Amino acid sequence: MPETAVADADTGLSLKELARRHGLSASGRLPSLPEYARHLWAYRHFIQAHASAKTSSALGNTKLGMIWQVLTPIINAAVYYVIFGIILGGRNGVDNFIAYLCAGVFVFGFTQSVVQSGQNAITGNLGLIRALHFPRASLPLSVALVEIRNYVVALMVLMGIMLITGEPITAQWLLVIPVALLQAVFNTGLALFMARFGSKVRDIKQLIPFIMRFWLYGSAVLYPVTLFEQHLQGWALALVEANPLLIFIELMRHSLMEDVPLAGQPTLLWIQAVVWTVLVGLGGFVYFWRGEKGYGRG
C-alpha cells in the first residue's frame, strides 16, 4: 500500500487537509493579493538592484552618463519652445511660457518613459523569467523605480528653471511633493498594466508612439490649456479635462507658478488626481497579479 494512503488511513485526514496542516500548497497556485504583496516586499532589494542595473546599462556607454537624465527634458523643452512658443505664437497666452512649457514637458515625459519601458518589462526579460523564480511584478516595478529616480532629478532642474524665469519660491512649492507622489503611484500602476498587456499583445509596441503623441496634444503640454475652452464644449471639453496627465500637469504648474491659467478649480483637480491614482495604481496591480502564472510561457 502506498505511504500516502497509509498516512491518510492512520490520521483520518484527506491529502488536502494533511497538506494544509504541514504548510504545503498546490504547485503553480496563484497567491492571494496580500500574499503577493508580501512576496514583492521580500524582493525589494532585488527590485532596487535591477533598477540600478538598468540605469547603468542604459547610460553607462555614453560620455555624459547620468547627465542625460537632465539634458533630455531640457532639450525637448527647448525644441517645443522654438516651434510652439516662437514660431506658432503659443507663448502669447501665458506670461511665463518657458516655465509653463517646461512643467508640462517634464511631467508628461515622466509618464511617457514609464509607458515605453513598461510595455517591454516582461517581453524583454523572458530569459530571466524562465530561469529564476520571483514575483514577476518585480520587473515593471523596477522600471517604475528607474523613472521615479530620474523624475526626482528632473524636478530639481524644473525648480531651477522656475527661479531663472522669475517665479518666486512660495509655500505652495511644497505641494510638488504630493503631486509627484500621486503621479508616481499612477505611473507604477500604468507600468504594471502595460507590462501584462504588452506581453499579451506584442503589436502594441508599434502603436505606443502614436498613442503617446495623441496624449501629448490632449494634455495641454505645448500650449495654454484655455485653448480647449475656446474650441470645445459639453462632453468633449469634460472628457479632455478629465485626462489624468492634464490633471497632474495642471497641479504641478499650480504648485510652482503664480497666476497660471488652470483647467479647473485646484480642489477639483486634487480630487480627480486622487481618484485616478487609486484607480490606475490599484487596478494595474490587480490586473498584473491576475496574469502572474502565465508570464514567460509559450
Secondary structure, DSSP 8 states (H G I E B T S, - for coil): --HHHHHHHHH---HHHHHHHTT---TT----HHHHHHHHHHTHHHHHHHHHHHHHHHHTTSSSGGGHHHHHHHHHHHHHIIIIIIIS-GGGG-TTHHHHHHHHHHHHHHHHHHHHHHTTTTGGGHHHHHH--S-TTHHHHHHHHHHHHHHHHHHHHHHHHHHHTT----GGGGGHHHHHHHHHHHHHHHHHHHHHHHHH-TTHHHHHHHHHHHHHHTTTSSS-THHHHHH--HHHHHHHHT-HHHHHHHHHHHHH-SS---SS-HHHHHHHHHHHHHHHHHHHHHHHHHTGGGTT--
